[in-house]
Each structure stands twice: as C-alpha cells, then as structure tokens.
Amino acid sequence: MLMGHAAAPVPCRLVAAAYRDEQEAADKVVRLGPGVDACLFASPVPYELAKRSGVLTVPATHVQLGGPALTAALARAALDERIDPRRISLDVLSRADVEEAYADLGLPASGVLTREEPGATGTVAAYHERMLRQGTTTGALTCLPAVADRLTTAGVPTVRVRPTSAAVRTALHTAALLGAHHRLEESQLTVVLVEVPTLREPVRRAAPRYWRDELRLSLHRLLVQEANRMHAVVWAIDDHSYLVTATRGSMAGATDGFRVLPFAARIRDELGLSVEVGVGMGRTTHDAEAHARAALARTQAGKQAQGFAVDREGRTLVPAPRMPPQLPGQGRPKGTEVLARLAAKLDGGDTIVDAESAGRMLGVTPRTARRLLRTLVDEGLAWPLPPNRTPQPGRPRQLYRLIVEKLGPR
C-alpha cells in the first residue's frame, strides 16, 4: 500500500506502509493518520477492507487487476500444462471483469468459477483447493500473494494475477491527482458567522451595559481559544455577531465533516448561550462570507441547524443535526411565567440569582432551578454571567441576571 502526500500532481512523496495480510490495511491507514493526502492500495482487497471499516478520511484508489493484468495471468496459465484456462477458479475480480477478458480472448467463461467476496487467507485458499479436489477446476488464479503461497505449498496449480506496469503508472497518476485536489480543497477559504440571539435582542428599558459587556468578553475569549486550535482568526462584527476565518480542512475536522455546529456546544456548556451559525466557502473572502450569510439566513428562517454550511458553488453541504433542547419538552413551564415568579420574590430589586437562590424562590431543587435558568437564557430572559471562579474544588458558582424589563410594567 502506498500513501501519497502531494501538493500538486508532481512532485509528490510516497510513503510505503507494508503489511503481511490485507486484513491489516485499515490499521495501517489509522496509523498514518492525517499526514497523507491520498491512499493508493496495491489491489482491490485492501481498498475494500479499509473502505468498509470507515477509516478512510482522504481520497483513495487502488491498482487495477482486471483487464490487461488478468489477460497476462491467463496467458501464463495457458503455458502451464496442468491448467486449462477454461476451467479455473478466480478470486477478488468481478464476474464482469472475467467475462470481458474471456470475450476479448474468444474463450468461453462458463467453466470459470469466481469468488468476489474478500476473506481471510485460509478461507480463500480453502475455496480454491476444494474446487480442485472436487474436479471442478484444473487450477487457480488469485490476486492475493498469501493465498498464492499457500496454494503452491498445497500442490494446487496456481497463477498469481499481478498488476501490469501500465496499471501501476495509471494508479500512481490517479492517486497524485486525488491528493492534489484534496490538498487544494482542504486549503479552501472558509468563513464562519456566529450570531448570539440573546445579545441581539433589545431590552425595553435601559439596562446596565456592564452585563452585556462581560458576556461579550467571555464569548470573544472562548471563540479566540477555539479559533487558535484550528489556526483560524476571529473578530467581532458588531455587538451580537462574530466572524471566523479558517480553511475547509480545519473546519471539517472541528465539525465532524460539517455535521456538528462549530463552537456551539462549548458556548452552550460554559456560557449557557444558544448561537446561530452559518458556514460558507469560496474562492475569495467576499464569496465565502456571502455563502456564510446565506447559510445563516437558512438557519434563522428554519429555527434549526439545517443547511448551515454552503460550499463555494452555493450548494448546501451535509446538514447539521438539530441542537439538543436544554429541557425535556414535556411539562416545561413558559419562560415568562418562571421569570414572573422569580421577579415577584426578588429582594430589594437585586436581579442576580444562582441555582440555589432560584430554587428557594421557586420551591424546586437546585438542579431543576439550573435547568429553568438555562431556559430563560435560551428565551432571552436572562443573561449568564462569567462563572465565579473560586479556589475551592467543584463546580464554580454560575450567576444569572434576570431581565425583568421584558415583563413590562408591573
């Protein structure tokens, strides 16, 4: 198996990953990791095994063993007096490849037995040997070196199907092109727009600006930390939205192939905020931002994370799953009702609460109160304040400012 690491079709660097058995192909791919741009397998068997295991994260191809390679193997079999090419067993290659080759040679293929399904060396070798012992075939053609060795030791007339030089050159060229395209695609410019509904919504009365400033500062700090891990850049657009510039490769890694909203989970867990996200790609910053805004508009219109990523051609990528709700949907009280109950029991007009104090006011456990407070945050009825870090172990105390202004005149 050869792994290509190429920035262009030529030149490229090849990394050999040898194995004793094709079953090891998937493990070799995992060990090489993301340091390669394309995978080239020596035959269809390791390629299929790696593909089925789900470890391939880069483009991959394999050396073709049908066509000229099969024809050359049949020619070698015809030179062996023990083998009748019209009565043989053959593994790996498809029935279509076999019939095409025999049609080109003007030979009937009705007496040729094929086993396309890959398997362990012993299983495939036993198949060929059984067909010979039963008198159904006169010999075996195999694409697997280990099977060829075992059959030869067992006295089975065997010819190994080997790739031709032309097939190897073609496969190398294809792998280099796949790697180059992958590299260009991975470096494609990507823009992420992050909007915070809680900061976007105005309040009815003038509220202390300190709370919003603290929230923006915490959010900006978190986005910068996440962007640094992705080698990205982040800056604030206005009071409630941010722009992150990255590459497609780094963004795909951070979003599980654009299936998970970037940054959203950590923002929700640490700051108690829900965010709206749009991801766009393009050949220029302007195009990427335009696609990101289109994706963000779709997200906001549907109130779901559907079609949140748009590629450079304007097509929607794999939609992200819906963000999990903060509370079980059944029997959940409305946010305004919870806020009104808390506001009625506020002492001296202080609008800062935590889970313990809110629980006492509502007559529920701190755990339930914490969920209710997160509901208020989701509905824009409370602002989570930066956690109160203390030297004591355990979860830091999370404070919330209730936006009682949204209740209107009381």
N, C-alpha and C positions, 0 to 999 in steps of 0.2 A: 504494500500500500504506500503510495506516495502522497505527500501533502504539499500543496503549492502555496507559497507566500509571495504574492506578486502585487506590485503597484501598477503594472502595465503588462500587456501580453508578453513582452520581453523587455528586459531580462526578468527572470524570476528565480526564486530559491526553492529547491526541493528538499523536503525533509522526509527521510525514509523511516517508516515505522514497521518493522518486521514482526511477523507472528508465525507460530508453529501451526496454528489451526485457524480456519476462517472464523470460528466462533469468538476469537479474541478481537475481532475488528472493532466492535463497539467500544471495548475497553481502551483500545489504542486511540480512538477518536477522543474519548474523555480525557485521557492523559495529555494529549497535545493541547487540548483546551482551545481558547480563542486566539491563539497565536498564529493561526493559519487562515487563509482567505478562501481556500477551496480544497476539497478532498478528491484524490484520484485513487480508486481501488483497482487492484490487479485483475479482478473478474467480477461478474455479476453477483456472486455469492456473498462476499464480504460487504458489498454495497447494500444488498437487500437486508442483511442481518443488522447492519448499522442503522439503516433507514427504519426498520421495524422497531428497533429499540428506542427510537426517539432522541438519539444523542446528536444527530446532525443539526448544527445550527448555522452552517455555511453551505454554499452550493457544493454539490458532489456529482461525480460521474465515475464511470468505470471503463476499462479496456474491453472492447467488444470481442467476443469469442465466436460469434456466428459469422456467416459469410465466408470470406477467404480463409479464416482460421479453421473453420470446420471443413472446408474443401481440402485444405492441406492435410488435415488429420485423416480424412477419408483416403487420400492418395497414399499416405503412409500405411494405412490399414490394408489397402489393396496389395501392397508389397509383402505383407505377412501371409504366408501360405496357410496359416491356421484360421485366418479371419475372412469371412465373407461379408463385405460391407453392406450387403442387403439384409443380413441377419445379425444385428448387433444391438447392444443396449447403450444408451447415452444419457448422461445426467446434465442438469443445470439448464441447458439450452431449451428454448421453447419448441413446441411442435411445429410452429410456423417456420422457425429458422431451419429446422431439419428438412421439412418438405420443400422449402425454397432451394436449399442446397442440392437435394436429390433431383429436383426438377431441372436445375441447371446442368447436372451431370447426365441427365437422361436415364436415371435409375429409379426403380420403384421404392417407395419408402414404407410400404405396408408391413414389411418384416422388421422394421426398426422400432424398438421399444424406448420410450423416453420417460425420464423421471425428473420433472422440472423442480419439484419442491426441494429446497436445500435441507440438509440434515447433518447429523454427526457423521464423522468419517466412517465409523464402524457400520452405521446404518446404511449408508450409500454403498459401501463396498459389499456388504452382505446382499444387497439387491442385485448388483451385477453378478456376483458369484452364484446366487440362486438361479438366475435366468440361464446361466451357462450350464450348471449341473442338471437342470431340467431339460436341456437340449433345445431350448427356445432360441438361443443365440449362439454365435460362434466366438464372440469376443466382446470387449467393452471399450467404449470411448468415454473418457472422463475429463472434466475441466478442473478437477481437484488434485493437486500434487500428492497429498497424503493418501487419497484413495488410490491413485495410480501405484504408489509404492506398496500398499497393502495388497492390491490385486496381483501385482507382479510376484510378490512373495508367495501368494497362494496358488500360483501357477495359472492364473487366468490371462489369456492373451489380451493385452491392454495397449491402447494408444492414447497418449495424453493430448488433448486439444490445447495447443499453445497459441498465444496471440502472435500475429504477424508483425513485422517491423512497421509496416504502414499503419496497422491498428494502434500500435503504441504511440507513434508520432501523432496520429489524429487525436488520441485521447489526451496526450500532453498539451496539444494546442487548445483543445476544448477546455481543459482544466485551467490553463493560463487565462483564457478569455473570461471564464466564470469568475476567477479570482480577481481579475482587474475590474470587472463590472461590480463585483461585491464591494471592493475597496472604494470605488467611486460612489456607490450608493451609500455606504456607511458614512462617508465624509460629507454627504449632502447636508446643506444647511437646514436646521430645524428651529422653529420659533414656538415657544410655549407662552400662552397668555393665561394668567391666573387672576380671577376676579373673586372678591370676597363680598357676598351679598350683605353681610352684617355691617360692613364699613360703607357700603354703597347707599344703604337706606338712610334717609334723613330722619331726624327726630323732630317732634312737634315743638319742643321748647329748647331753648339754648341749654346745652349740657356741657359740663366741664370737658374741655378738649383734652385734658390730661389722659383720660382713659383710652380714648381713641389713639392718641399718640403712643401710649405704652403698647397697645395691641399691634399697631403698625410696626413698631420697632421689633417686637418679638417675632412677628411674622416675617419681616425682612431678614432678620438674623437667621431664622430657620431656613428660608429659601436660599440664602447665601451658603449655608452649610451643605445643603443638598446639592446645590449647583457646583460647589467645589469638588464634590465626589465624582461628578460627571464631567469635569473640566469645562463647565459652562459658565456663562456670565448672566447676572441678574440685575435689574434695576427697576425702580418704581416708575410707573407711568403717571399715576395720579393717586388720589387718596385711597382708592379701593382696588387697584389693579397693578399687576407686575408683569414684566416681560423677561423671559429667559431665552437665551440663545445658546444652542448646542448643536451637535451633529446627530445625524439619524442613528448612527451606531450607538452612541452613548445613551440616547433617549430610548432606543429599543431595549437596551439592557435594563434600564431603570423602570420600564413599564411592562416587562414580560411580553415583548413583541407588540406593544400598543394595546394590551388587554387590561391594563391597570392604570388608573389615573395617576399621573406623576404628582408627588408631594402630598396628595390628598390625605392619605392615611396618617402620616405623621402630623400634619396640621390638625386633623381631627382629634388625634390622641393627645397631643401636647397642648393645644390651644383651644380645643373644643369648638372649632370653626368648621363649617362646610364651605367648600370652594367650588367654583365653576372653572373648567379648564378647556382650552382649545389648543390643539397641536397642529401646526402646519409646516409643510416643507416646500422648498422652491429653489430655483437656481440663483435667486437674489434674495436679499433680506426683505425687500418690498414684497416679492411674491410669497415668501414664506409667512410673513406677517398677515398678508391678505387671506391666505388659506387658514391661518390660525384663527382669525376673526370670524371667518365663515364657519369653522368648526365650533367656535364658542357660541355663535348665534344659534346653531342647531341644538347645542346642549341646553341653552337657556330657554329656547322655544319649547323643547320637549320635556323640560324638567327632569331629564335623565341624561346619563352619560352615553348617549347614542351618537355614533359618528363623530367622536370628539377629536379624531385625527384625520387630516386630509393630506394626501401626498402632493407632489409638485405638479401633477396633472389635474388636481382638483378632485380626485376620486377619494371616497371615504375608505379608510383602512378598517381593520378589524375593530368593531365597536367594543368599547369597554363595558364590563358588567355594571349593572346598577349599583350605586353605593349602598351599603347596608344601612338600614334605618337605625337611628340612635335608640329607639324604644320599641318594644313589641307593639304591633299595630292594634291589638285588641284592648279595648277599655282604656285607651290613653286619654287623659283629660286634655282639653284645649289649653294652649299656652297662655292665652289671655286670662283664662279662669285661674290658672296657677299663679300668674303674676298678680292678679287682683287679690287673691287670698294672702299672698306674701305682703303686698303693699299695705293691706289693712292692719297688719301686725308689726309693721316696721316701727322701731322705737326711735323717736327723735328725728325722724326723717333720714336716717342713715340707710342708704340703698346698697351697701356692701354686705353680702352674705356668703357663707360657705355651706357645704353639705350638712354639717352638724346643726348650724343655726336654722337653716331652711327646714331641716327635718323636724326640729322642735316646733316651728311655726305651723307646719302642715300636719303634724301628728303622724309622721311616717319615719321609717328608718333612714339613716344617712345614705345607705346605698340607693334606696328609692329616690331620695331627695337629689342625689347626684344625677340620676337619670333625668329627673324632671328639669333640673337646671340646664342640662345639655339640650333638652327640648326647647327651652326658652332661647338658648343660643342659636339653635337651628332656625327658629322663627324670628330671629332678630329682636327678641325681647330682653336679652341680657348680653353683657359683654364679659367674656372670660378675661381675667387679669393675669399677668405673668405669675407663675407659681411662686409662692412664698418659700424660698429655699432656706432651710434651717440645718444646723449641724446634726440634729437628731436623725437617726435612721428611719426608714419608712417613707410612705408616700408624702410628698410635700403638700402643704395645705393649698387648695385651689380656691381662690376668691372669685366672685362674680359681682358685677354691678348690674342691678336690676334697672331696666329702662322704663321706669314708671311713667315717663312722659307719654308713652304710647297708649296708656289707658285713657288719656284725655282728661278733661275737667272732672274732678271727683267731688 
